[in-house]
């Protein structure tokens, strides 16, 4: 067993443990008493899937609640909710995350439930369970992707931005065909390859003594052996621009035209990514951003979305995406909106004021501090920084990454990255209007 303790002033103490089976435990104090936030980050996401087997990481997000060797289907949710606790899970390209916040006297129950499904999930798996949850995931795909306006946008963007066979080419939901082809044997082997204590960061945020928390985790998780089969994600290396300008016009039954403009940037955690985060805040985050002021307020071209029209897709192990999107106001065509958006994006390469930069820093810092202001949010951020960067203390120091970035940095990167050669344009047009629509050019 290894232990490392770090302190970050008034932010509180982070205590790290590593069990003999490889499990990494992070313990930190909560800002509020009498609660315990339990958060598990498994190092498996859709990037670990192979062609023809997409959607399995997300499928497991559902299967992990369908019973294990010692807990019947639904028992996990029922036990936590009876205590007034919060419980859920999520899947991304880089990880699968399970979490619950409970009264601190129920920490043992939460740990036992999580340890039991890690150790014995395969004992409770059956063809009936698989068939049921496969149908649930397929319905989720219909509701969130296939049968809603603009629902396939991100799937289309990934398909253009990353070549076929690349681990980030497909979304976490997977394809209907691959979900239909899922068989019990492969599902069991997927769990065996990816779910083990040596692929897990477990975070507990509470006001319990860290050594007490460690003893409990050791009791429930310490006897679970490390994986005997480990899976390695396919190579995700990409270099250079996106290969644009690329464009696609989609004719669908949508209420109004929508435009998505995408540019390739460096992976999450790099300085280039940090610079482009500030650029996105200047351009399209908040009602003080350029795009909101110019295209929503002054010109009336886009719908009022609260000011969130630019962001970054934060992939850790491959180049990320600078993402700008807007929906046209009634009477405005998609081509007109796209041209206006390209004009505004081009202004970043012409200059950024110190006032805009300070505002962008404030927006990003506010969002970060809000995200870690609750025990559950702090536990999730600690798990993220540990799983992705092996450094939980980044939770408290992350805003420092933006402190020394200058206006010249943003301008230089905008000139280099926000170019036609690095651009993908995706536009949705209402069916009647799409007959004559053509992609706009800068």
N, C-alpha and C positions, 0 to 999 in steps of 0.2 A: 504494500500500500504506500502511495506517495501522497504528500500533502504540500500545498503551497498557499500561503496567506498573503494577500496584498491589501493595502489600505489606500483609500483615495479621499483623505480629509473628511469633510462633512458629509460626503456622499455615502459613507459607510464602508464596512469591510466586506470584501469578497473572499470567501474561503473555497479553495479547490481541493478535491480529493480524487484519487484514481484507485479504483478497486483492482484486485488482482486479475479479474476477468476482463479488464480493459474499460469498464464503465467510468466515465468522467462525471463527477458530481460537483455542481456549483451551488454554493449556499450564500445567500445575501439577506440583509435585514429588510423588513417591510416598513413602509412609511406609515401603515396603519396596523393596529394590533389585532390579535385573535383571528387572523386568517393565515392560511398557507396556500401559496400558489405553486402548483406542481406542473412542470413543463418538460416534455421529452422531445428532443430533436434527434430523429434517426437520420443518418446520412444516406438516405435513399430518396430519389425523386424521379421524375420522368426522364432525366438525362441518363439514368441507368438502364432504361428500357432499350430493346433492340427492335428493328423493323419487324412488323408482324406481331409484336407483343406490346403494343402501346396501351396505356391506360392502366397498367397493373399497379403502379405505385399509388394512384388515386383509388383504385379498387380496394386496396388494402386499408386505406383510410376508413372505408366502410366495413370491411370484414373484421377489423380489430374490435368492433363493437357487437359482434354477432355470437359471442360466447367463446369460452375457452375450456380448458380441462376442468376447472373448478367454479366457473361462473356461467350461468345460462344466458341465452340470448336476451339482451335488454337489461341484464342485471347491473352492468356498469353504469349506464345512464341513470337507472332507477335509484341506485344506491347514493349517487352524488346528488341528484336532484332532491331526494328526500331530506337531505341535510341543508337545502337551500343553496347548494353550490352551483357553480357554472362549469360546464364541460363542453368540449368540442375538439375538432381536429381540422387540419388543413394540409394540402399537398402543393408543392411547387416543383420546379425543375430540379432543385438542388437538395430538397429535404422533405420528410414527412413529419408532421408536428402534432402531438397530442397533449392536451392540457386541461387542467381543472383547478378551480379555486374553491377551497373548502374551509370550514372553521378549523382552526389549528388542532383541535382535539380529534379531528377526523383524518389527520395526516397519515396515520397507519393504514387506514382503510384505502385511501387513495394509492398509497405505495403498493399495498398488497394487490389491488386490482390491476395496476400497471405491470407489476412483476409477473402476475399470473398469466396475463395474456401474452407477455413476451415469451415466457417459458413454455406455455402449454397451448398456444393458439391452435397449433396443428392438430392437437388432440380433439378439439371441438369442431374442426372443419369437416364439412360434408358437401356432397354434390348439391343437395337441396339448398344449403346456405349460399353456396357459390351462385347457383342459378337465380336465387332471390335477389342478391345484392348486385349481380350483373344487370338485372332488369332495373333496379333502382338507379344505377349509374347511367344506364342508357336513357332513362327518363330524365335524369338530371341534364344529360347532354341535350336532349330535345328542348327542355325548358330554358336552359341558359345559353345555348349556342345556336341550335338549328331553327327554333321557332320564335325568336325574338329579333327585332330590328337590329342590324349591325352585329348580331351575335357571333358570326363567324369571322369578324375582323381580325382578332388576334391570331386565330388559326391560320388565316391567309397570310398575315404578316410574317409569322414564323416560317411558313413554307417558302416565302420569297427571300427572307433574310438569311436563312441557313440552308445549305444544300441538302438534298435528299440523302438520308443515311447519317446526317449529323445528329448528335444527341439532343440538340435543341430545335430540331426541325418540326416537331409536333407538340401540341399542347398536352397538359397533364390529363385532360379528360379522355384522350385516346380516340380511336376510331370505332365506329359501330362494328365494322368487320372484325377488328382485333378483339373487341369485347365478346363478340359472338364465338370467336375461336378459343376463348379461354377454357382450359381444361383443368381439372382438379390437381392432377399431378404437377403441372407447371406452376400453379398457384402455390402449392406446398413447397416446391423447390425455390420459388421467389422469396418466400418468407424465410426459409432456411439460409439462403445466401445473404440476405440483407438485414434481417432482424436478429440482432445479438447485442449483448452488453458492450462489446468492443466497438459497436457502431452507434453508440448512444451517448448523448449528453443529457443528463438529468439535472434540472435546476429546481431548487426549492427556495422560495422567498417567503420568509416568515420571521417572527421575532423569537423563535426557538433557538436554543444554543446550537451552533454549527456542529459541534461534536455529537450532540444528541441526534440531530438530523442524520449525520453520517452513520451512527450506530443503527438507526432504523433502516436506512438504505442498505447497509451491509446485511442486515437480517433478512430483508426480502429479496434483494438482488444478488447478494454475494455468492450464492450457490448456483446461479445460472451460468453454465459454461459459455465461453466465447465461441464464436462461429467456427465450425470445422470447414465450411465452404464459404468463401468470400468472393463477391463479384466486384469487378473493376469497371468503372464507367468507360465507355468508348472515348477515344481521343476527341477533344472539342476545339482544337486549335484552329483559329482563323486569322488571317492577316490581310491588311490592306482595306480599301473601301468596299462598299457593298456591291459595286459593279453596276451602278446605275447610269443614267436615271432609269429605274424600273417603274412600271405603272400598271394598275389594273382598275378597270371600272366594272362595278358589280351592279347588275340590274335586279332589284328585289322590291318587294312590297314594303317600302320603308316610308315613314311619315314625312321625311325631309332629306335632302342630300346631306351626306356626311363625308368629311375628308380626314384621312389619316396620313401624316407625313412622318417617315421613319428614317433615321440616320444611324449608322453603326458607330459605337464608341468603345472605349476600353472596358474590361471587366469591372464589376463592382469591387470596390476596395482600392482601386488605383487612383493616383492623383488626377489623371485625365477624367475619370468618372466624377470625382469631386468637383472639378472645374465645370463640367457640363451639368452637374446638378444645380450649381449656382446660375448657369446660363439658362436652364429651364425655369428657374424661379423668376429671373428677370423677365423672361419672355412670356410665361403663361401660368404662373401660380399666384392666385389671389387677385382681388379686384384692383390692385395697384399695378398689375403687370401690363406689359406693353399690349399684348394681344387683347386683353379684356378692354382696356381703355380705347384702343383704336378700332377693333373689329366688332365689339359688342356695344360700347357706349357711343362712340363718335360716328361710326359708319353704319351701325345697325345691320351687319351682315350675318352675325352668328347668334345663336340662342344664348341666353344667360345661363351658364352652367355653374355659377358661383365663382368663376375665375380659375377653374382648374382645367387648363387646356394643354399643358406641357408637363412631361415627367420623364423619368428614365426607367427602363426595365432592368432590374439589377440582377443580372446573371453573374454568378461568382466565377465560373470556370470557362467562360467564353466571352467574347465581346458583347457588351450590352447594347441597348437601343435607346436613342434619344427619340421621344415619342410625342408628337404634336397632333391634336385632334380637335375638331369643332363640328357642330351640326348647324346647317344653314337656317337662317330665319325665313319665315314664310315669304315667298316671292323671290328669294335669292337662289340662283343656280349654283350647282356644285362647282362648275368651272370657275365662276366668279369668286366664290369663296376660296378655292384652292389658290388662285392667283394672288389674292389678298394675303393669304397666310404665307405664301412663299416670299412676298415682299417684306412682311414683318420679320420673318426669320432672317432675311438678308441684312436687316438693320443691325443685328448683333455684330456682324463683321465690320460695321462702320463705327462702332463705339458704344461704350457703356459708361454711365456716370457713376461717381462714387456714391451718390444717393441711392441709385438703383442697386448697387452692390450691397450696401448696408441693409437695405430692405430685404434683399434676397437672403442674406445671412440670417436675418431675424426670422424670416418665414421658415427656413429649414431648421433653425434651432428650436423654434416654437414647436414644430411638428415632432422633433426628436424628444423634447422634454415632455410633451403630452403623451407620447407613446410609452414612456417609462414611468409615468406618474402613478400607476396603479401596481399592486403586487403582480398581477397577471401580466401586465405589459412589460414590467421590469424582468420577470422571469423569462419571457419570450425573447427579449433583447439579449439577455445574458446567454441564453442557449444559442441564439444566432451567432453572436460574436465568438463563442467558443467553438461551435461546430464549423463555421466558415473560416475563422481566422485564428483559432486556438488562442484567443486573448479576450477573456470576458471583461477586462477593465476598459476595453474600447467603448463599452456602454456609456461610461462617464466622460471619456475624452473625445468622443466622436466629433462634437462641434469644433474642436480645435483644428480639425482637418480643413475647415473652410477659412480659418482666421487669416492665413497669409496669402490667400489667393487674391490676385489683383484684377483690376479692369483689363489690363493688357493681356493677362492670361486668358480671360474669357474671349477677348477679341481675336487673339492668335488662334485659339482652338476653334472658334466659329469659322474663321477663314479656312482652316484646314479640313474641318469635318462636315460643316453644313453646306455641302457642295452637291451639284447634280450627280457627280460620279459616285456619291455616297448616299443617294436618296432613293427611297421607295415611296411611291404615291399610291394609296388605295382610296378609291372614291366609291361611295354607295349612291346610286341614283334611283329615284322612284321609277317604276317600270315604264310609265308613259313618257318620262323625260329622258330616259337613258338611250332612246333610239338614236339620237344624234349627238350624244355627249362624247367628247374626246378629252383625254388627259391634258391638263393645263401645263404649260411650260413656264419656267421662271423667266 
